[in-house]
Amino acid sequence: MNESQLKEIIMKTISELVTAEQGKQDTGCCTTCAPAAPHVEDGEVPDLSAVDYRQVIDVPNPANRDEYLRMRSHTVARLGVWRAGPRYRTNTFLRFRADHAVAMDAVFTDVPDQVLEEAGLFSVTTMCENKDMYLTRPDLGRRFSDETIAELKKRCKMNPDVQIIVSDGLSSTSVTANIKDILPSILQGLSSAGVSVGTPFFVKHGRVGAMDAISEALGSKVTVILLGERPGLATGESMSAYMTYGGYVGIPEANRTVVSNIHRGGTNPAEAGAFIAELCCRMLKEKASGLDLKV
């Protein structure tokens, strides 16, 4: 079998899976049976990662079909993928590769400028010059040049009650997917509580610790960094919010409060934003964060 024949088989399999999912949605069927796949033009590969496998039964003749679907509806884990002899089936293998590609894209792509403009965020960069340096030098992802610190002091409101930062972290996809819902929710919640909010901005190639240098530079009481988390095979869109009261460089990790798993399949971004605003208000009241904050 040559490369061209192998490519044709893979493209046909992907097309059949995507068409099967579309047929299931149209007919209400929860199995992978579907009409014959349409012709796929050379180079056109349907997005296999878009198929919701929580509604697909790969196990032939399951003993308890309803319970199987109920169990799958609560998790994106790979349950009941079945087999071809001792090996994974082709669709299982291709879905794994598709999800892995999503995770790779989340790490190695950049947040589009348009997304930052729509969110009203200006951008600064840590001391990491590129993605490779970011991955191999975590320490530089927590630090800024003197010029960048001076720029922040010039462009941002000083000594706010709460300073909000957005960073790509290990998933630029998470920023693109969540920022338009979570940031307005946080700002609205803080505004309703009469809390002074600093100037939000974006940090490229940022680690969690980058928030500490910013806390010192801007004199914020509470600092919040919305950071793209390490993607997995379940989603590449997960975001976390790390929060500190009275942050400084070298602050113990135990002094950070975290809200994690923020994405459309986890904690809803808008709801997470409201909860983060509530936590910020509690930190200001109790003058504490992390393990010192009683929630």
N, C-alpha and C positions, 0 to 999 in steps of 0.2 A: 504494500500500500504506500503510494507516494504522498507527499505533503499536500498536494491539491485535493486528493481523495479524502484525506483525513480532515482537512478544513471543511469540505462539503458536508461530511457526516456531522461534525460539530455544529455547524450553522443550522443544519436541518433539525438536529435535536433541540437546540435552543429555541428555534422557531416553533416547534411543536409544543414545547413546554409553555411558552408565552401564549400561544393560541389556545392551549388547553385552559389556562387560567382565565382568559377572556371568555371562553365558552362556558366555563363554570359560573362566572359572574352573571352571564346573560340568562342561564337556564336554572340557576340555583343549585346546580350539581356540585358536590363537594369532593368529587374524585378527579383524577387527572385525565379522564377520557375526553376526547375532543375530536372535531372533524379534522380532515387532512390539512396540513399546514400549507399556507400559500407559498408561492415562489419567493425566495429571498435573493435579492440582487447581490452581486458580488461585492463584498466589503460591508454589507449591512447586517449587523448582528443585533437582534432585539436585546433589551436590557433584562437579563435574567434575574438580577437582584431586585427588580420591581415586583416580582411575583410574591404574594403573601402566602408562604408555605404553611402558615397556621391553619389554613383552610383546605389544605391538600392532603389526601390520604395516599401514601406511597406503599403501604402494607397491603398486599392482596388478601382479601377475605379476612379482615380483622375480627377477632372474637367478640369485641364490644365496640362497634363503630362509634356510637354516641359518646361513650366515655373517652375514647381516643381523641375525638374532636374537642371535647370539653377540656381535656388535659392540654392539648396543643394550643388552644385559644389563650392560655395563660402564660405561654412561654415561647420565645423564639429559638429555644434549644432544638438541636437536631434530633427529634424523637422519631423512631420508627422509619428510618431511611431505607430500610430493606437492603437487598444485596443481589448481586449477580454472581452465583457461586460464592467464592470466598472474598470477592471484591465489592467495592461500592458500585452502585449503578451509575451510568453515565450522567444522568441529570443531577445526582447527588454530588458527584465530583465537580461538574461544571458550576453548580451553585456555590460550592466551596470556593472555587477560583474566582467567581464573580464577587462574592463577599470580601474575599481577600483583596481584590482590586479596589473595592470601595474604601477599605481601610488604608491602603497605600495612597490612594488619591487624597484622603483626608489629611494625611501627614505631609505629603510633599507638594500639594498645591497651596496657593496663596489666597487669602480672602480678597475677592474682587473689590476694586476701588469704588465701584458703584454702590456696593453694600454699605461701605463705610460712609460714603457721602449721604446716602438716604438716612442713615442713623445719626448723622450730624457729628461724626467723630473725626478728629484729626489724628494723624498717625506719627508715632515715634518708634525707634528701633532700639533693642538692647545692644549689647556689645557683640552679639553674634552677627557676622557679616552675611551668612547664608544658612540654608537649612542643614547642610552637613555639619557646620560648626555648631549649630543649635543642638543637634543630636549627640555630638561627641563632647561638647563642653557645656554641661548644665550650669556651671558656675557663671559663665558669661551671659546666660539667659536670665540671670538675676540682677545684672549690673548695667549701668548706663554711663555714657561718657559725661564729662563735665559740661560739654556743650548741650547735650540733651537735657540734663537737669536744669540748666539755665533757661532753655526753651520752655520747659514745663512751668517753671516759676513765672515766666513772662506771660504765658498763654492761659494759665489756669487760675482759678480763684484760690486764694491762699486761706489756710486754716478753716476749711469747711467742717461741718459736723460729719458728713459722709462724702467720701471720694470714690467714684465708680470708675473702674478700669475694665477694658475688654481686651482679651489677648487670644491669639490663635492657639498657643500651646501646641499640643500634638494633634489638633484637628481643626483645620480652617473651615471644614464643612460644618462644624457645630456652630460657628459664628454666623455663617450664612443662613443656616436653618433656623436659629433661635433668637438672634439679636433683635429682630423687628418686633417680637412679642415680649421678650423678657425685659428689655431696657425701659420701654415706656411704662410697663407695669411697676417696676421699681421706682421710677421717678414720680409716678402718680401717687404711689403709696407714701413716699417720703414727703411729697408736697402737701398731701392731705394732713400729715402729722405735724406740719410746720417745721420740718427739719431742713437745715441749710445744706445744700448739695453743691459739691464742687463741679468742675468742668469735666465731663466724661471724655475719654479719649481712648485710642487703640494702641496697643503695644505689640509690635511684630517680633516674633521669635522670643516670646516671653515665657518664663517659668513662674511658678507660684511665688517664689521669693522676690520677684520683681516688685511686688506690692509693698515690700518693706522699705525699699529705697525710696519709693514714691511717697509713702507715709511720712518719712523723715523730711523729704524735700518740700512737701506741700503742707505739712503740719495738720493733716486730717485726723480727727478723733477716731472715726471708723473708716476703714478702707475695705472695699469690696473689689475683687477681681473675678470677672466672668471668663473662665478659661476652657478652651477645648481640651477634652480629656483623651487619653490614649484610646484609639478606636479598636473595637474587637470585630468578630465575625457576625455579631448581632446587629450592630449599628455603628456608623462612623460619625454620628451627629451628637453624641453625648457631651454635655457641658456641665461644669461644676462651678459653684460660687464659693470662693474662700473669703472669709471675713475676719478681721482683727480689730481689736480696740487698742489704741495707743501703740500701733505697730512701729517696729524699728528693726534695723538690720541685725540679724542674729536672734530674733524672737523665737522662743521655743515653738515647735510644731504643735504642741498641746494647747497653745493659745489661739489656734485657728478654729473657727467654726466653719463647717462645710455643709453645703447642700449639693448633693450629687445626682447623677442619673437624670439630668434635665434634657428631655427630648420628646418628640411626639409619641414615642412608644413607652416612655417612662413618666417622669413628672412633667406635666404640662408647663411650657415656658411661662405663660401668663400667670398661672397659679404659683409657680416657683417665684416669680418676681414679687408677687404680693407677700409671700412668706418671707422672702429676703428683706423686704422693707420693714416688716414687723420685727424681724430679728435685729435689724440695725437700730430700731427705736429702743428695743430692750437692752442692747449693748450700751447705748448712750445713757439710759436710765441707771443701769447697774454698774457702768464703767468696767465692763469685763467682757471677755470672749473666750472661746474654747472651753476647756474644762472648768474654768472659773465662772462661766455663765450658767446659771441655773435655769434650764428650760423644761 
